[in-house]
Amino acid sequence: MQVDFYQLSRDPVEGVLPAIAGRILAMGARLLVVAGEGDRLDRISQGLWAGPPDSFLAHGRAGEGGEAHQPILLSETCDAGNGARHIALADGLWREEALTFDRAFYFFDADTIDGARTSWRALSKADGVEPRFWRQEGRKWVQGP
């Protein structure tokens, strides 16, 4: 299983997540987006509606009904009510349940960097887990240490 660590230094998660979500949908896959705060999920929802230029990314919120039909489901928990095999942890908090998915995207910023470092050390030693690190350089993402 692959875990992609994304260090947010320039853009907030709601500005970055739509591009990744669009690529996941283009592969024919589904995505579960998890954040513990409802207001953060609201901002992510707005970012997904704005989506790529001249587009939007269809999504819904857990608890509103129709979860199984949503290509992107926003939730406060790791329950994949939409059958997603990809998970985005959008609030800087690692959740062990993410290891049950095929791929995890873990977004963190300066406020949550200590937890990300702890998670990186633990996941680097875990069997069957391939952690990768991404950082913002200008307008692009660069893989590296």
C-alpha positions, 0 to 999 in steps of 0.5 A: 500500500502506498502512502503519499505525504503532502506537505502543504506550504503554499496552498490549503488542502481545498486548493490541492485536493481537487487535482488529485481527486480528478486524477483518481476519478479519471482512473475510474476509482473512488475517493474517501476524504476524511477531516475531523472538522465540518468547516474544513469539509465545507471548504473542501466541498467548495474546492471540489465544486470549483474543480479543474477549470470549467468543471466540477467534481461530483461528491457528497457528504456522509450522513446525507444519504446516497453515499454508495453512489458518490465518486467522492465522499466527504466524511469525518470518519474512515468508513468508506460508504462509497466503496472507495479504495483511495483515502485522503486524510485532509486534516493533518491527522494520521488514522490507522484505518487508512492502512486498509485502503489501497492508497492514502494521501496524507495532507499536513501543514506547519501546524501538524508537521510533528504528527506527520514526522511521527507517522512517517517514521512508523510507516517507513518501518511497516511491512507492505507500506511504501511512504512517499513525500511530496513538497510544494515548489512554486506551483508544482509538487516535487517528490523528495526527502 
